[in-house]
Amino acid sequence: MFKNFWPKIVIALGVVGPGLIAGAANNDAGGISTYAYAGSRFGYLLLWVLTLNVITLFVTQSVGARLGIYTGKGLSALIRENFGVRATVLALLTLFIANTAVSASEMAGIASSFEIFGVSKFITVPIFAVLIWWILYKGSFKKVERFFLLISLFFVVYVFAAVMAQPDWAEVGRALTVPHFSFGSAYLVAFLGIMGTTVTPWGQFFIQSYIVDKGVSPKYFKIEKWEVFLSAFFTCLIAAMIIITTKNVLYDNGIVVDSAKSAALSLRPILGNWAEFLFGFGFFCASLLGAFILPLTTSYTICEALGFEYGMNRTWKEAPWFYGLMAVIIGIASVIVLLPFLSLFHIMVSAQVVNAILLPVILVFVALLMNKTKKLGLPEPSKFQKFWYNLVTWEAVVRLSLVSLLLLVVSIFPNAGDHIINWAKDILF
């Protein structure tokens, strides 16, 4: 038995990576800020969204892994080949806007982590903008990404913090399984933010491209599928723990998170006077991981779709569009963060909302490709698998689209929520 055990472990460790990195990068500065805001503002009322998110993230990332392994092509290349140039431009524009917004969120996270210690964003942002691009240009990011992943596991401390906060676990269980909905704009923003930071447009492109680059064989699809599931579960577990912690430490004391410093307060019960320092360090590392991945993923995807040379093993002369696009994204993100009238915290949360609003565009392409198994040369899934994957993916598209529309309506007409509720009561009762 043990003779075959260790070779299997070695093979599994060689395959894992795409799902783990995609999941860990979701718990970035914007994610932590959004979860902390949701917990401190609404308590447990949004925990049920994470239950849906585990399923949505697992299914959509599994589809991406399946497409990458069996076709050997990235998502943008498959969109171009199957839906034409216009559809490709729509997908790339969506990705560019969403990823630039999240890149701004990562830069805001870096700036926020230093502001905890009194260092101005006007010092940190220009320095790290140049440093991030330089490391990407030199192709050395691959050497340090595992280190950032390891450091980002710092947020496991929220599991201990949640336990030490002594919540009512029966109440937590109900909140995870019983939906609650509100038509208030703040609630809708938090709802979209949680969706947009867990299931992301960039994540769909990233996992597929990473698998193609890694050369994962179809015979290892089951291992990759397990990795995706565990990554989805871990991502949403940390999110739930942050909401539980901030509810019990901040919400119950009337404190609403509006900065990285106030979010650090939720760790005081477990870290004491070290809370701000360790939170700032973990916040910085999580932000830095995303600040590397987002420009790289965006440039890689756009160049692949449009036929430009790309790859970190190429020089500037060989791949000017590849390195130029990364510089543009980092530059735009930095300028947004440096605007004096924008709050760093609001940039981080707003970026997740932008993600959620744009995500349905990408999920529609994923769903359509998922149903082209014969044309793409993929093994035919069972009828139940096909039904389940379609149900989960299209439900996420409808959910995000409706909530985005509701947010637009109540932003323009603040009393629209009350009218919708009264209208629904008249119909039902």
C-alpha positions as CSV (number, residue, x, y, z in Angstrom):
1,M,0.0,0.0,0.0
2,F,2.7,2.5,1.0
3,K,4.7,1.6,-2.1
4,N,2.2,3.4,-4.3
5,F,1.2,6.0,-1.7
6,W,4.3,8.3,-1.9
7,P,4.4,8.4,-5.8
8,K,0.8,9.5,-5.8
9,I,1.5,12.3,-3.3
10,V,4.4,13.5,-5.4
11,I,2.2,13.6,-8.5
12,A,-0.6,15.4,-6.6
13,L,1.9,18.0,-5.3
14,G,3.1,18.5,-8.9
15,V,-0.4,19.2,-10.2
16,V,-1.7,21.5,-7.5
17,G,-1.2,25.2,-7.8
18,P,-3.8,26.9,-10.1
19,G,-6.8,26.5,-7.8
20,L,-4.8,27.2,-4.7
21,I,-3.3,30.4,-6.0
22,A,-6.6,31.6,-7.5
23,G,-8.4,31.0,-4.2
24,A,-5.7,32.5,-2.0
25,A,-5.5,35.6,-4.1
26,N,-9.3,36.1,-3.6
27,N,-8.6,36.7,0.1
28,D,-6.7,39.9,-0.8
29,A,-7.0,43.4,0.5
30,G,-10.3,44.1,-1.2
31,G,-11.7,40.8,0.0
32,I,-10.7,41.3,3.6
33,S,-12.0,44.8,3.6
34,T,-15.3,43.7,2.1
35,Y,-15.9,40.9,4.5
36,A,-14.9,43.0,7.5
37,Y,-17.3,45.8,6.3
38,A,-20.1,43.3,5.8
39,G,-19.6,41.7,9.3
40,S,-19.3,45.0,11.1
41,R,-22.3,46.6,9.3
42,F,-24.7,43.7,8.9
43,G,-23.5,41.0,11.4
44,Y,-24.3,37.5,10.1
45,L,-27.0,38.6,7.6
46,L,-24.7,38.0,4.6
47,L,-23.2,34.7,5.6
48,W,-25.7,32.7,3.5
49,V,-24.2,34.3,0.3
50,L,-20.9,32.5,1.1
51,T,-22.7,29.1,1.1
52,L,-23.8,29.9,-2.5
53,N,-20.3,31.1,-3.3
54,V,-18.6,27.9,-2.3
55,I,-20.8,26.0,-4.9
56,T,-20.5,28.7,-7.5
57,L,-16.7,29.0,-7.2
58,F,-16.2,25.3,-7.2
59,V,-18.3,24.7,-10.3
60,T,-17.1,27.6,-12.4
61,Q,-13.4,26.9,-11.6
62,S,-13.9,23.2,-12.3
63,V,-15.3,24.1,-15.7
64,G,-12.2,26.3,-16.3
65,A,-9.9,23.5,-15.2
66,R,-11.7,21.1,-17.5
67,L,-11.5,23.4,-20.5
68,G,-7.9,24.1,-19.9
69,I,-6.8,20.5,-19.4
70,Y,-8.7,19.0,-22.3
71,T,-8.3,21.8,-24.9
72,G,-4.8,23.0,-24.0
73,K,-6.0,26.6,-24.6
74,G,-6.8,29.6,-22.4
75,L,-10.3,31.0,-22.0
76,S,-9.7,34.0,-24.3
77,A,-8.5,31.8,-27.1
78,L,-11.6,29.6,-26.9
79,I,-13.9,32.6,-26.9
80,R,-12.2,34.0,-30.0
81,E,-12.3,30.6,-31.8
82,N,-15.9,29.9,-30.9
83,F,-17.7,33.2,-30.8
84,G,-15.6,35.6,-33.1
85,V,-13.8,38.9,-32.7
86,R,-16.7,41.0,-31.3
87,A,-17.4,38.6,-28.5
88,T,-13.6,38.4,-27.8
89,V,-13.4,42.2,-27.6
90,L,-16.4,42.3,-25.2
91,A,-14.7,39.7,-23.0
92,L,-11.3,41.4,-23.0
93,L,-12.8,44.8,-22.3
94,T,-14.8,43.4,-19.4
95,L,-11.6,41.7,-18.1
96,F,-9.5,44.9,-18.5
97,I,-12.0,47.1,-16.6
98,A,-12.5,44.6,-13.8
99,N,-8.8,43.8,-13.4
100,T,-7.7,47.4,-13.5
101,A,-10.3,48.1,-10.7
102,V,-9.0,45.2,-8.6
103,S,-5.4,46.2,-9.3
104,A,-6.3,49.6,-7.9
105,S,-7.7,47.7,-4.9
106,E,-4.4,45.9,-4.4
107,M,-2.4,49.1,-4.6
108,A,-4.9,50.6,-2.1
109,G,-4.3,47.6,0.1
110,I,-0.5,48.1,0.0
111,A,-1.0,51.8,0.8
112,S,-3.4,51.1,3.6
113,S,-1.0,48.6,5.2
114,F,1.7,51.3,5.4
115,E,-0.8,54.0,6.6
116,I,-1.4,51.9,9.7
117,F,2.1,52.9,10.6
118,G,1.8,56.5,9.4
119,V,3.5,56.2,6.0
120,S,1.8,58.2,3.3
121,K,0.4,56.6,0.2
122,F,2.2,59.2,-1.9
123,I,5.4,57.5,-0.8
124,T,4.5,53.8,-0.9
125,V,2.4,53.7,-4.1
126,P,5.0,55.1,-6.6
127,I,7.7,52.9,-5.0
128,F,5.7,49.7,-5.2
129,A,4.3,50.5,-8.7
130,V,7.8,50.6,-10.1
131,L,9.0,47.6,-8.0
132,I,6.0,45.4,-9.1
133,W,6.5,46.2,-12.8
134,W,10.3,45.6,-12.5
135,I,9.9,42.2,-10.9
136,L,7.4,41.2,-13.5
137,Y,9.6,42.4,-16.3
138,K,12.6,40.5,-14.9
139,G,10.4,37.4,-14.8
140,S,11.3,36.7,-11.1
141,F,7.7,36.7,-9.8
142,K,7.5,32.9,-10.2
143,K,10.3,32.6,-7.7
144,V,8.4,34.6,-5.0
145,E,4.7,33.8,-5.6
146,R,4.8,30.7,-3.3
147,F,6.3,32.9,-0.5
148,F,3.5,35.4,-0.8
149,L,1.0,32.5,-0.8
150,L,2.6,31.2,2.4
151,I,2.5,34.6,4.1
152,S,-1.1,35.2,3.0
153,L,-2.1,32.1,5.0
154,F,-1.7,34.5,7.9
155,F,-5.4,35.1,7.6
156,V,-6.0,31.6,9.1
157,V,-5.6,33.6,12.3
158,Y,-9.2,34.7,11.7
159,V,-10.3,31.1,12.3
160,F,-8.8,31.3,15.8
161,A,-10.2,34.8,16.3
162,A,-13.7,33.7,15.4
163,V,-13.5,30.8,17.9
164,M,-12.2,33.1,20.6
165,A,-15.0,35.6,19.9
166,Q,-17.3,32.9,21.2
167,P,-20.2,33.3,18.7
168,D,-23.5,31.5,19.0
169,W,-22.7,28.7,16.5
170,A,-26.4,27.8,16.2
171,E,-27.1,31.3,15.0
172,V,-24.1,31.1,12.6
173,G,-25.5,27.9,11.2
174,R,-28.9,29.5,10.6
175,A,-27.3,32.5,8.9
176,L,-25.3,30.2,6.6
177,T,-28.4,28.3,5.5
178,V,-31.3,30.8,5.8
179,P,-31.3,33.6,3.1
180,H,-31.9,37.1,4.2
181,F,-32.4,40.0,1.8
182,S,-32.7,43.7,2.0
183,F,-33.3,46.4,-0.6
184,G,-31.1,48.9,1.2
185,S,-28.2,50.2,-1.1
186,A,-25.6,49.5,1.6
187,Y,-26.8,45.9,1.8
188,L,-26.8,45.5,-2.0
189,V,-23.2,46.9,-2.2
190,A,-22.0,44.5,0.5
191,F,-23.9,41.6,-1.3
192,L,-22.2,42.3,-4.6
193,G,-18.9,42.9,-2.9
194,I,-18.9,39.5,-1.3
195,M,-19.9,37.9,-4.6
196,G,-17.3,39.9,-6.6
197,T,-14.4,39.1,-4.3
198,T,-15.0,35.4,-4.1
199,V,-15.9,34.6,-7.7
200,T,-14.0,36.9,-10.1
201,P,-13.6,37.5,-13.8
202,W,-9.8,37.3,-13.6
203,G,-10.0,33.9,-11.7
204,Q,-11.8,32.3,-14.6
205,F,-9.1,33.3,-17.1
206,F,-6.2,32.7,-14.6
207,I,-7.0,29.1,-13.6
208,Q,-7.4,28.0,-17.3
209,S,-4.2,29.8,-18.5
210,Y,-2.2,28.5,-15.5
211,I,-3.3,24.9,-16.2
212,V,-2.3,25.3,-19.8
213,D,1.1,26.7,-18.9
214,K,1.6,24.0,-16.3
215,G,0.8,21.3,-18.9
216,V,-1.6,19.4,-16.6
217,S,-2.6,16.1,-18.3
218,P,-6.2,14.9,-18.6
219,K,-5.4,11.9,-16.4
220,Y,-4.8,14.3,-13.5
221,F,-8.2,16.1,-13.9
222,K,-9.6,14.5,-10.7
223,I,-6.7,15.8,-8.6
224,E,-7.2,19.3,-10.0
225,K,-10.9,19.0,-9.3
226,W,-10.2,18.2,-5.7
227,E,-7.8,21.1,-5.5
228,V,-10.4,23.4,-6.8
229,F,-13.0,22.2,-4.3
230,L,-10.6,22.5,-1.3
231,S,-9.5,26.0,-2.5
232,A,-13.1,27.1,-2.9
233,F,-14.0,25.8,0.6
234,F,-10.9,27.4,2.2
235,T,-11.5,30.7,0.5
236,C,-15.1,30.9,1.7
237,L,-14.2,29.6,5.1
238,I,-11.8,32.4,5.7
239,A,-14.4,34.9,4.5
240,A,-17.0,33.4,6.9
241,M,-14.5,33.6,9.8
242,I,-13.8,37.3,9.1
243,I,-17.5,38.1,9.0
244,I,-18.1,36.1,12.3
245,T,-15.1,37.8,14.0
246,T,-16.0,41.3,12.9
247,K,-19.7,40.8,13.9
248,N,-18.8,39.7,17.4
249,V,-15.9,42.2,18.0
250,L,-17.1,45.2,16.1
251,Y,-20.8,45.0,15.1
252,D,-21.8,44.1,18.7
253,N,-20.0,47.2,19.9
254,G,-21.4,49.6,17.2
255,I,-18.2,49.9,15.2
256,V,-18.3,49.8,11.4
257,V,-15.1,49.1,9.5
258,D,-14.1,52.0,7.3
259,S,-10.3,51.5,7.1
260,A,-7.6,48.8,7.4
261,K,-6.8,50.1,10.9
262,S,-10.4,49.6,12.1
263,A,-10.4,46.1,10.5
264,A,-7.3,45.3,12.6
265,L,-9.3,46.0,15.7
266,S,-11.2,42.7,15.2
267,L,-7.9,40.8,15.8
268,R,-7.2,42.5,19.2
269,P,-8.9,39.6,21.2
270,I,-6.3,37.1,19.9
271,L,-3.3,39.3,19.0
272,G,-3.5,42.0,21.6
273,N,-1.2,45.0,21.0
274,W,0.3,43.1,18.1
275,A,-3.0,43.2,16.1
276,E,-2.2,46.3,14.0
277,F,1.3,45.2,13.2
278,L,0.5,41.7,12.2
279,F,-2.7,42.7,10.4
280,G,-0.7,45.3,8.5
281,F,1.9,42.8,7.5
282,G,-0.6,40.2,6.4
283,F,-2.6,42.8,4.6
284,F,0.5,43.9,2.7
285,C,1.5,40.4,1.6
286,A,-2.0,39.5,0.4
287,S,-2.2,42.8,-1.5
288,L,1.2,42.3,-3.1
289,L,0.3,38.8,-4.3
290,G,-2.8,40.3,-6.1
291,A,-0.8,43.3,-7.3
292,F,1.5,40.9,-9.2
293,I,-1.2,38.4,-10.5
294,L,-3.8,40.9,-11.8
295,P,-1.6,42.8,-14.3
296,L,0.1,39.6,-15.4
297,T,-3.1,37.7,-15.9
298,T,-4.7,40.6,-17.9
299,S,-1.7,41.1,-20.2
300,Y,-1.3,37.4,-20.7
301,T,-5.0,37.0,-21.6
302,I,-5.3,40.0,-24.0
303,C,-2.1,39.1,-25.8
304,E,-3.1,35.5,-26.2
305,A,-6.5,36.5,-27.6
306,L,-5.1,39.1,-30.0
307,G,-2.1,37.1,-31.2
308,F,0.6,39.3,-29.7
309,E,3.8,37.8,-28.3
310,Y,3.7,37.1,-24.6
311,G,5.5,35.3,-21.8
312,M,7.8,36.2,-19.0
313,N,10.7,34.5,-20.7
314,R,10.6,37.1,-23.5
315,T,12.4,40.4,-23.7
316,W,10.7,43.9,-24.2
317,K,11.7,43.8,-27.9
318,E,10.1,40.4,-28.4
319,A,6.9,41.2,-26.4
320,P,6.3,45.0,-26.1
321,W,2.5,44.7,-25.9
322,F,2.8,42.1,-23.1
323,Y,5.0,44.3,-20.9
324,G,3.4,47.5,-22.0
325,L,-0.1,46.4,-21.0
326,M,1.2,45.5,-17.5
327,A,2.8,48.9,-17.2
328,V,-0.5,50.6,-18.2
329,I,-2.6,48.6,-15.7
330,I,-0.2,49.3,-12.9
331,G,0.0,53.0,-13.9
332,I,-3.8,53.5,-14.0
333,A,-4.3,51.6,-10.7
334,S,-1.6,53.8,-9.0
335,V,-3.2,57.0,-10.3
336,I,-6.6,56.0,-9.0
337,V,-5.2,55.3,-5.6
338,L,-3.3,58.6,-5.5
339,L,-6.4,60.7,-6.2
340,P,-6.8,62.7,-3.0
341,F,-10.6,62.7,-3.0
342,L,-10.9,58.9,-3.0
343,S,-10.8,56.8,0.2
344,L,-8.5,53.8,0.1
345,F,-11.1,51.7,1.9
346,H,-13.8,52.7,-0.6
347,I,-11.5,51.9,-3.5
348,M,-11.0,48.4,-2.1
349,V,-14.7,47.7,-1.6
350,S,-15.9,49.4,-4.8
351,A,-13.5,47.3,-6.9
352,Q,-15.2,44.1,-5.7
353,V,-18.6,45.5,-6.6
354,V,-17.3,46.3,-10.1
355,N,-16.1,42.7,-10.3
356,A,-19.6,41.4,-9.4
357,I,-21.4,43.6,-11.9
358,L,-19.1,42.5,-14.8
359,L,-18.8,38.9,-13.8
360,P,-22.0,37.7,-15.6
361,V,-20.5,38.6,-19.0
362,I,-17.6,36.1,-18.4
363,L,-19.8,33.5,-16.8
364,V,-22.1,33.5,-19.9
365,F,-19.1,32.6,-22.1
366,V,-18.0,29.9,-19.6
367,A,-21.5,28.4,-19.6
368,L,-21.7,28.4,-23.4
369,L,-18.3,26.8,-23.8
370,M,-19.2,24.2,-21.2
371,N,-22.1,23.0,-23.5
372,K,-19.8,22.6,-26.5
373,T,-18.1,19.4,-25.2
374,K,-18.2,17.6,-28.6
375,K,-17.0,20.5,-30.6
376,L,-14.1,21.1,-28.2
377,G,-13.2,17.5,-27.9
378,L,-14.0,17.2,-24.2
379,P,-15.4,14.0,-22.7
380,E,-19.1,14.1,-22.4
381,P,-20.3,14.7,-18.8
382,S,-23.2,12.8,-17.4
383,K,-26.7,14.3,-17.7
384,F,-26.7,15.1,-14.0
385,Q,-23.3,16.8,-14.2
386,K,-24.4,18.9,-17.2
387,F,-27.7,19.9,-15.5
388,W,-25.9,20.7,-12.2
389,Y,-23.1,22.8,-13.9
390,N,-25.7,24.7,-16.0
391,L,-28.0,25.3,-13.0
392,V,-25.2,26.7,-10.8
393,T,-23.6,28.9,-13.5
394,W,-26.8,30.4,-14.9
395,E,-28.1,31.0,-11.3
396,A,-25.0,33.0,-10.6
397,V,-25.5,35.0,-13.8
398,V,-29.2,35.8,-12.9
399,R,-28.4,36.5,-9.2
400,L,-25.7,39.0,-10.0
401,S,-27.6,40.6,-12.8
402,L,-30.7,41.1,-10.7
403,V,-28.9,42.5,-7.7
404,S,-26.8,44.8,-9.9
405,L,-30.0,46.1,-11.5
406,L,-31.6,46.6,-8.0
407,L,-28.6,48.5,-6.8
408,L,-28.9,50.8,-9.8
409,V,-32.6,51.3,-9.2
410,V,-32.4,52.0,-5.5
411,S,-29.4,54.3,-6.1
412,I,-31.6,56.4,-8.4
413,F,-34.9,56.0,-6.5
414,P,-34.1,55.5,-2.8
415,N,-37.7,54.5,-2.0
416,A,-37.9,51.9,-4.7
417,G,-37.2,49.0,-2.3
418,D,-40.3,49.8,-0.3
419,H,-42.4,49.9,-3.4
420,I,-41.1,46.5,-4.6
421,I,-41.8,44.9,-1.2
422,N,-45.4,46.3,-1.2
423,W,-45.9,45.2,-4.8
424,A,-44.7,41.7,-3.9
425,K,-47.0,41.5,-0.9
426,D,-50.0,42.5,-3.0
427,I,-49.2,39.7,-5.5
428,L,-48.5,37.0,-2.9
429,F,-51.1,37.9,-0.3
